[in-house]
Amino acid sequence: MSKISDEKVKDTMVSSTRLLRKSAEYFTQPLENQHFEVRSSHRRSTETKELIPKLSIARSHSQASNVIHFQVEKDVKTGMTAKQTLSKKFLADGRVFLQDVSKILALRSSAIFSVENLLSNTNLQSLPDHPVRFSGELMQHGSSRLTDIEIVTHDLVSAANSRASQFGDSSLVNIDNLWPWPWLSPSLNSSEYVGTLTAPKTFSLQEKLQFYPLMPLSDTLQTYIRSVRLFLSPKHLIHLEKLVNEFAESSGQDLQECLIKEHSPLNLKDHAKCCLPYLVPSLTKCLTRLEAPLSNSAILTLSMWDLWPERENSQIERATILIQLCTEFARLIYSERLNVFTDSSGYPQCNHQFRKLFSSCKIPGIPCDGTHCFFKTVFEPSRHLTPKHIVVICRGQMFSVDVILDQFRTAPTPELRMSLIKIMQTAEENAQTAVSGLGILSSSDRDKWSETRVHLMEISENNRQCLQKLEEAMFVLTLDHMKCRGPDRLINEALFADGCNRWYDKALSFYMYQNGLFTVNVCSSFVDNSIVNSLLRFIHIRILEDTEKWDDDVLKKSEFASRCVSREFLSSSENLSDISEMLLDQKSSSEANTPSTSQSETTQLRALMFDADDEISRSISDAEISFAQLSEDLSSSMCQFHGFEMKFLEDHKISVDAFAHLALQLTFYKMYYRHPAVGSKVSMRRFHHARYDTLITTTEESIAWCRAMLEEETSSANKKKFFFSALDKHVQRLEEVRSGLGCFNHLSALHEIALRNGDHISEAALDDLFELPAGSPESLDISSEGYDIQESLSVAVVAPPSSSSYGVGYVLAKSFALFSVCSWKSYSGTCAENFSRSLHLCLVELHKFVHRL
């Protein structure tokens, strides 16, 4: 952090009226298409504190570093003007008095004046005085945040990675469109999640969805060969084709016939014991013997870059808000008023996974794990009520807190806050005496954890009840006493942390750190990241809609920007969204009809005190050792690319997802001089109960383009040709997989049938196929998962599938692209920091390349 001045400057209000009067002294004739150039002064009068800079005329954009450009344009029809532009260098190099100079920027779209009135002293006397505060792009690389006379520099690539260059430093930004966080549109509204009373219920369209198509075995095998042939030598390719043909003509056909029988209409609806392709992700996650931190997925939210930045002593406050907003979303699912969404192609998406988002838990078992979901909607008959409590973990100790009251109402805010405060106090008092760190057992080997869990329940009935309470909880909230500084550390915390404050078998877990940042951990046996992203996007929008949930310094940045004019504006009922009105009405009616209750009648708080013996203590110690070895092996880095122009790509019909994958492939090719096997998760939710399949994004076209980018003799025309060919092929392959024409789920289903039937020959043959480069999701060079800003306001954290691979998550937004990169330290051939640094340089190169097309 660098300071340009330690001196406090009096906050002198400067209005648009004063500016116009000042400008009138220099002009006697209306000037069209001219610029009023406001230069900042480096001298301040200690007597008058006069901070209005001198005005001058500039017919072209000045190269001076501190310049505000007011462009006066005359509309042919109305003769009105409102356009203003601001030099980005003014933000980067400005001094503290810009805080006051900025208040003259009152010529917004709501205050339009004619050119003649602008230069008329008579009319200026009657103009309203509009005090305005500064609101601009405050988190550009190399730019300063003008708050409390400090400039805070934000590194774009953490962990000593390369810094981003700011594109178009001389380009102008329309002040009317200035908003501190371009990726977070102020027009977002949570009402998009709420179905109307006449709209279909959340799960009413499930039976109308298409079933996952079962491809002929020959087609699937040809798709498989096409995916892996790029990474094999001609000799190995011939050998592979021979193996594939032998498998198809022998045991493969028998397995396919078994799969066809299970694909009958009856089994498609009752698939409890079927090995169908669309069930493969759920089956494999239960069959895997990997430790839970590796099979789970993690998510970082963009809120740390906008509305919820790091702030001390905000843990309880933000945790309370998080609980409230999660229960709001759960209420939409419970009442089946959550909207039925469509994908980018207009297909309605399957909502089945939302049933498993809350109150779900994986149970360790041998030879495979089990899954339980305790959440039922109001329209589903059930002998058991939907759980209405969460489990809070603090300093390794667990507590049950009721957060839902009658009629699925959220508990009052003060009582939730007091419960969390009491939990923190109790955890500190019992830190030396209570059995803590039991959660780390869920991170150990699945077989060992299964045996330990059985022994834990045999110790006492109390342990059985505590486990049941934990497994039935809506979600787990961890109040972590650690401070996570920087995105790099958050990546590791989201996947591992210390293990004692975690319960990795829960479908949904939130980790709230002492400085107010939070991450999410997801058990992939139940839901995909896209489902959790919907929840996190809803939470983000609900925070955006209510400025009372913002930090004060964040609110100062955004006041008078777009619709977020002030606290009063956003707090008024007429500006709240539909979901806000619905919940406010529900809250007011419940308060009117329900007598006040004590805390014991609402947010019941209970400590989950487990009984442990020596065997449990030894298991905890062993789990801590193995967990430490696993977590310390992870290397992570965050690449932030500011200047990503999504609208430019869309205008030129460039797929943003293909753009990201070409950047990943070019990065790997420059680092290792070989083409990587890059795989990406593709959502299959347009089909009934389907989850995802894997797409190999490396194609002959992308390989040709990467080579051309490193060959100086290749002409720009050929590079452009290869580039668009690679884009088109990516989009084509992506749509094929989305349509059910992928191969990996089909082959995995055949493998599970062979395993179930004891067909070891077929099992071994398929294992040989899976071990080839790009032969399975576990044999990739880069395993990726990404979204654009319309789908998500968060970025996935992907654990590398093998010791020699990378895990990359990304989110692409307006002016902002974010990549999380992970690798394993135990393999010297990979390095997350180096890859992140190289990725940023490739993004810079690719950005310049597309602008030359």
CORRANOR-V868690 format. One record per residue. RES is the residue in one small letter. D_CENTER is the distance of its C-alpha to the mean C-alpha in Angstrom with 2 decimals. Layout:
BEGIN
res = (RES & RES)
d_center = (D_CENTER & D_CENTER)
END
This chain:
BEGIN
res = (m & s & k & i & s & d & e & k & v & k & d & t & m & v & s & s & t & r & l & l & r & k & s & a & e & y & f & t & q & p & l & e & n & q & h & f & e & v & r & s & s & h & r & r & s & t & e & t & k & e & l & i & p & k & l & s & i & a & r & s & h & s & q & a & s & n & v & i & h & f & q & v & e & k & d & v & k & t & g & m & t & a & k & q & t & l & s & k & k & f & l & a & d & g & r & v & f & l & q & d & v & s & k & i & l & a & l & r & s & s & a & i & f & s & v & e & n & l & l & s & n & t & n & l & q & s & l & p & d & h & p & v & r & f & s & g & e & l & m & q & h & g & s & s & r & l & t & d & i & e & i & v & t & h & d & l & v & s & a & a & n & s & r & a & s & q & f & g & d & s & s & l & v & n & i & d & n & l & w & p & w & p & w & l & s & p & s & l & n & s & s & e & y & v & g & t & l & t & a & p & k & t & f & s & l & q & e & k & l & q & f & y & p & l & m & p & l & s & d & t & l & q & t & y & i & r & s & v & r & l & f & l & s & p & k & h & l & i & h & l & e & k & l & v & n & e & f & a & e & s & s & g & q & d & l & q & e & c & l & i & k & e & h & s & p & l & n & l & k & d & h & a & k & c & c & l & p & y & l & v & p & s & l & t & k & c & l & t & r & l & e & a & p & l & s & n & s & a & i & l & t & l & s & m & w & d & l & w & p & e & r & e & n & s & q & i & e & r & a & t & i & l & i & q & l & c & t & e & f & a & r & l & i & y & s & e & r & l & n & v & f & t & d & s & s & g & y & p & q & c & n & h & q & f & r & k & l & f & s & s & c & k & i & p & g & i & p & c & d & g & t & h & c & f & f & k & t & v & f & e & p & s & r & h & l & t & p & k & h & i & v & v & i & c & r & g & q & m & f & s & v & d & v & i & l & d & q & f & r & t & a & p & t & p & e & l & r & m & s & l & i & k & i & m & q & t & a & e & e & n & a & q & t & a & v & s & g & l & g & i & l & s & s & s & d & r & d & k & w & s & e & t & r & v & h & l & m & e & i & s & e & n & n & r & q & c & l & q & k & l & e & e & a & m & f & v & l & t & l & d & h & m & k & c & r & g & p & d & r & l & i & n & e & a & l & f & a & d & g & c & n & r & w & y & d & k & a & l & s & f & y & m & y & q & n & g & l & f & t & v & n & v & c & s & s & f & v & d & n & s & i & v & n & s & l & l & r & f & i & h & i & r & i & l & e & d & t & e & k & w & d & d & d & v & l & k & k & s & e & f & a & s & r & c & v & s & r & e & f & l & s & s & s & e & n & l & s & d & i & s & e & m & l & l & d & q & k & s & s & s & e & a & n & t & p & s & t & s & q & s & e & t & t & q & l & r & a & l & m & f & d & a & d & d & e & i & s & r & s & i & s & d & a & e & i & s & f & a & q & l & s & e & d & l & s & s & s & m & c & q & f & h & g & f & e & m & k & f & l & e & d & h & k & i & s & v & d & a & f & a & h & l & a & l & q & l & t & f & y & k & m & y & y & r & h & p & a & v & g & s & k & v & s & m & r & r & f & h & h & a & r & y & d & t & l & i & t & t & t & e & e & s & i & a & w & c & r & a & m & l & e & e & e & t & s & s & a & n & k & k & k & f & f & f & s & a & l & d & k & h & v & q & r & l & e & e & v & r & s & g & l & g & c & f & n & h & l & s & a & l & h & e & i & a & l & r & n & g & d & h & i & s & e & a & a & l & d & d & l & f & e & l & p & a & g & s & p & e & s & l & d & i & s & s & e & g & y & d & i & q & e & s & l & s & v & a & v & v & a & p & p & s & s & s & s & y & g & v & g & y & v & l & a & k & s & f & a & l & f & s & v & c & s & w & k & s & y & s & g & t & c & a & e & n & f & s & r & s & l & h & l & c & l & v & e & l & h & k & f & v & h & r & l)
d_center = (26.95 & 29.90 & 32.08 & 34.32 & 36.44 & 37.10 & 39.14 & 38.16 & 39.07 & 40.30 & 38.01 & 40.39 & 39.41 & 40.06 & 40.10 & 40.01 & 43.64 & 44.70 & 42.95 & 44.71 & 48.00 & 47.60 & 46.78 & 49.80 & 52.08 & 51.21 & 51.43 & 54.23 & 53.14 & 49.90 & 47.83 & 45.63 & 42.73 & 43.32 & 41.08 & 41.73 & 40.66 & 39.92 & 40.41 & 39.40 & 42.26 & 42.22 & 45.03 & 44.93 & 47.99 & 48.47 & 50.82 & 49.07 & 45.40 & 45.47 & 42.13 & 42.63 & 42.75 & 45.45 & 44.97 & 45.96 & 45.72 & 43.70 & 44.23 & 41.36 & 38.14 & 39.29 & 38.29 & 38.59 & 35.55 & 35.73 & 36.11 & 35.04 & 36.10 & 37.33 & 38.09 & 40.75 & 40.79 & 43.22 & 42.27 & 45.17 & 45.23 & 44.48 & 45.25 & 42.21 & 39.71 & 36.34 & 34.47 & 33.58 & 31.81 & 30.75 & 30.98 & 27.92 & 30.40 & 31.57 & 28.27 & 28.33 & 31.95 & 32.90 & 34.67 & 34.37 & 36.59 & 33.96 & 32.65 & 35.87 & 36.39 & 33.14 & 34.69 & 36.96 & 34.13 & 35.05 & 35.79 & 32.80 & 32.86 & 34.39 & 37.33 & 39.00 & 42.45 & 44.97 & 45.89 & 49.37 & 48.15 & 45.99 & 49.19 & 51.56 & 52.54 & 53.99 & 50.86 & 48.75 & 50.63 & 49.30 & 45.65 & 43.35 & 42.03 & 38.20 & 36.69 & 33.21 & 30.68 & 28.64 & 25.16 & 23.79 & 21.17 & 21.11 & 18.48 & 19.91 & 20.83 & 24.34 & 24.39 & 25.26 & 24.08 & 27.34 & 27.34 & 30.34 & 31.91 & 29.34 & 27.37 & 24.22 & 23.17 & 19.55 & 19.40 & 17.10 & 17.39 & 17.81 & 20.41 & 23.12 & 21.47 & 22.61 & 22.11 & 21.12 & 23.88 & 23.64 & 24.69 & 27.25 & 28.36 & 31.24 & 29.34 & 29.41 & 26.83 & 27.88 & 28.09 & 27.81 & 24.27 & 23.24 & 20.10 & 18.56 & 14.97 & 15.36 & 11.74 & 12.13 & 15.14 & 17.62 & 18.83 & 15.91 & 17.62 & 16.82 & 20.05 & 18.39 & 17.44 & 21.07 & 23.74 & 27.17 & 30.21 & 31.43 & 28.19 & 27.92 & 26.68 & 23.31 & 25.02 & 28.18 & 27.34 & 26.50 & 30.02 & 30.06 & 27.29 & 28.58 & 28.92 & 27.49 & 30.25 & 32.26 & 33.16 & 36.59 & 36.59 & 38.04 & 35.25 & 32.57 & 34.51 & 34.94 & 31.22 & 30.78 & 33.48 & 31.94 & 28.63 & 30.40 & 33.46 & 31.90 & 31.66 & 35.17 & 38.56 & 41.13 & 42.99 & 40.04 & 39.01 & 42.51 & 42.35 & 39.01 & 40.45 & 43.44 & 41.40 & 39.35 & 42.57 & 44.20 & 41.32 & 41.31 & 45.07 & 45.35 & 43.00 & 40.08 & 41.99 & 42.79 & 39.17 & 38.30 & 41.05 & 39.65 & 36.25 & 37.99 & 39.72 & 36.53 & 35.06 & 37.67 & 36.76 & 37.63 & 35.34 & 32.45 & 32.58 & 33.51 & 31.58 & 31.93 & 33.78 & 32.80 & 31.23 & 29.86 & 27.44 & 24.68 & 24.97 & 24.71 & 21.09 & 22.10 & 25.48 & 24.51 & 22.05 & 25.01 & 27.54 & 25.83 & 27.48 & 24.67 & 23.72 & 20.91 & 18.60 & 18.90 & 18.54 & 15.56 & 11.92 & 9.51 & 5.92 & 5.42 & 4.64 & 6.24 & 9.12 & 10.87 & 11.56 & 12.95 & 14.20 & 14.00 & 15.07 & 17.06 & 20.23 & 22.98 & 24.19 & 21.22 & 20.21 & 22.37 & 21.68 & 17.89 & 18.27 & 20.68 & 18.44 & 15.66 & 18.44 & 19.73 & 16.66 & 15.96 & 19.62 & 19.50 & 17.08 & 19.31 & 22.27 & 21.11 & 20.99 & 24.21 & 26.03 & 24.58 & 23.70 & 20.12 & 20.28 & 20.64 & 18.18 & 19.13 & 17.50 & 18.05 & 21.60 & 22.47 & 22.70 & 22.03 & 19.45 & 20.48 & 19.37 & 21.07 & 18.12 & 17.55 & 20.91 & 19.65 & 16.52 & 18.81 & 21.99 & 21.62 & 22.67 & 23.74 & 27.35 & 28.62 & 31.62 & 33.94 & 33.71 & 30.37 & 28.12 & 28.22 & 25.70 & 26.35 & 24.72 & 26.48 & 24.68 & 26.98 & 26.87 & 29.83 & 31.29 & 31.26 & 34.42 & 33.99 & 36.36 & 33.76 & 31.86 & 28.07 & 27.17 & 26.52 & 25.75 & 23.00 & 23.66 & 23.09 & 23.56 & 25.00 & 26.92 & 27.08 & 28.68 & 27.48 & 28.10 & 27.93 & 27.27 & 27.94 & 25.37 & 26.63 & 30.17 & 32.45 & 31.28 & 27.69 & 27.67 & 25.40 & 27.47 & 28.43 & 26.35 & 29.22 & 29.85 & 26.28 & 26.36 & 29.79 & 28.78 & 26.04 & 28.56 & 31.15 & 28.94 & 28.38 & 32.11 & 33.19 & 30.98 & 32.53 & 36.00 & 35.75 & 34.01 & 37.29 & 38.64 & 35.97 & 34.68 & 31.23 & 28.75 & 29.27 & 25.56 & 25.83 & 28.03 & 25.09 & 23.93 & 27.31 & 28.82 & 28.58 & 32.35 & 33.12 & 30.64 & 32.21 & 35.64 & 34.63 & 33.13 & 36.41 & 38.43 & 36.38 & 37.25 & 40.85 & 41.32 & 41.30 & 40.51 & 38.46 & 36.01 & 35.78 & 35.05 & 32.43 & 30.63 & 30.86 & 29.44 & 26.49 & 25.82 & 26.21 & 23.89 & 21.11 & 18.62 & 19.00 & 18.32 & 19.20 & 20.74 & 20.71 & 23.53 & 21.94 & 20.53 & 17.60 & 18.18 & 15.98 & 12.67 & 14.92 & 16.24 & 12.99 & 12.14 & 15.56 & 15.40 & 12.40 & 14.50 & 17.95 & 19.03 & 22.71 & 22.60 & 25.01 & 22.52 & 20.61 & 21.38 & 19.60 & 21.22 & 19.45 & 17.04 & 14.69 & 14.87 & 13.60 & 14.74 & 15.86 & 17.57 & 20.71 & 19.38 & 16.92 & 13.63 & 11.83 & 9.80 & 9.67 & 11.91 & 12.58 & 16.04 & 15.83 & 19.36 & 18.37 & 15.10 & 12.64 & 8.89 & 9.24 & 11.22 & 9.08 & 6.26 & 9.47 & 10.38 & 7.53 & 7.98 & 11.60 & 11.60 & 10.23 & 12.90 & 15.48 & 15.23 & 15.63 & 18.63 & 20.43 & 21.30 & 22.91 & 19.54 & 19.03 & 20.60 & 23.89 & 23.22 & 20.02 & 22.19 & 24.81 & 22.61 & 21.88 & 25.25 & 27.17 & 24.24 & 23.88 & 24.19 & 23.16 & 26.71 & 27.29 & 26.71 & 29.62 & 28.26 & 24.99 & 26.88 & 29.49 & 29.44 & 30.01 & 26.67 & 24.52 & 22.66 & 24.14 & 22.05 & 23.13 & 26.70 & 26.63 & 25.45 & 27.83 & 30.64 & 29.95 & 29.88 & 33.04 & 34.91 & 34.14 & 35.26 & 38.41 & 39.34 & 38.34 & 40.39 & 38.86 & 38.17 & 37.99 & 35.04 & 36.62 & 36.61 & 32.98 & 30.49 & 32.46 & 31.56 & 32.68 & 32.41 & 31.95 & 34.69 & 35.06 & 38.41 & 38.42 & 41.21 & 41.79 & 40.17 & 36.88 & 37.09 & 37.72 & 34.79 & 32.50 & 34.02 & 33.65 & 30.01 & 29.38 & 31.08 & 29.29 & 25.88 & 26.66 & 27.67 & 24.51 & 22.05 & 24.18 & 24.07 & 20.37 & 19.86 & 16.53 & 15.72 & 13.15 & 14.11 & 13.43 & 15.34 & 16.49 & 18.76 & 16.74 & 18.66 & 16.91 & 19.84 & 22.30 & 20.95 & 20.97 & 24.44 & 25.69 & 24.26 & 22.13 & 19.29 & 16.11 & 15.02 & 18.56 & 18.43 & 15.61 & 17.60 & 20.81 & 19.53 & 18.69 & 22.12 & 23.95 & 22.58 & 23.74 & 27.00 & 27.81 & 27.27 & 29.12 & 31.19 & 30.35 & 27.98 & 25.06 & 24.22 & 20.61 & 19.03 & 15.97 & 14.94 & 16.06 & 15.64 & 19.18 & 18.71 & 21.44 & 23.84 & 25.14 & 23.17 & 21.66 & 18.39 & 17.79 & 19.96 & 19.77 & 20.60 & 22.42 & 21.50 & 24.37 & 27.32 & 30.75 & 29.72 & 26.78 & 29.18 & 31.82 & 29.57 & 28.46 & 32.13 & 33.16 & 30.81 & 32.66 & 36.08 & 37.72 & 40.36 & 37.96 & 38.31 & 35.57 & 36.54 & 35.98 & 32.61 & 31.60 & 33.06 & 31.26 & 27.93 & 28.14 & 29.56 & 26.56 & 24.20 & 26.37 & 26.56 & 22.80 & 22.48 & 25.53 & 24.42 & 21.01 & 22.94 & 25.43 & 23.01 & 21.42 & 25.05 & 25.76 & 27.59 & 25.70 & 27.70 & 25.79 & 25.47 & 29.12 & 30.38 & 28.51 & 30.14 & 33.49 & 32.91 & 32.28 & 35.47 & 37.43 & 36.26 & 37.20 & 40.57 & 41.44 & 41.70 & 41.29 & 42.45 & 39.75 & 37.15 & 38.29 & 38.33 & 34.72 & 33.71 & 35.40 & 33.39 & 30.05 & 30.99 & 31.44 & 28.94 & 26.24 & 28.23 & 25.40 & 21.69 & 23.11 & 25.22 & 22.82 & 22.75 & 19.05 & 16.72 & 13.51 & 10.58 & 8.85 & 8.01 & 9.42 & 8.82 & 11.07 & 9.02 & 5.47 & 4.51 & 1.03 & 3.23 & 5.87 & 9.05 & 12.03 & 15.46 & 18.21 & 20.31 & 23.53 & 25.09 & 25.48 & 22.10 & 18.70 & 15.25 & 12.71 & 9.01 & 8.10 & 6.67 & 9.86 & 10.73 & 14.14 & 15.72 & 12.67 & 11.35 & 9.39 & 10.42 & 10.51 & 14.01 & 15.96 & 19.64 & 22.58 & 25.14 & 27.96 & 28.02 & 29.31 & 28.42 & 24.68 & 23.08 & 19.42 & 20.54 & 22.95 & 20.61 & 18.04 & 21.04 & 22.44 & 19.24 & 19.21 & 22.88 & 22.41 & 19.86 & 22.53 & 25.17 & 23.39 & 22.74 & 26.46 & 27.39 & 25.88 & 27.55 & 30.85 & 30.69)
END
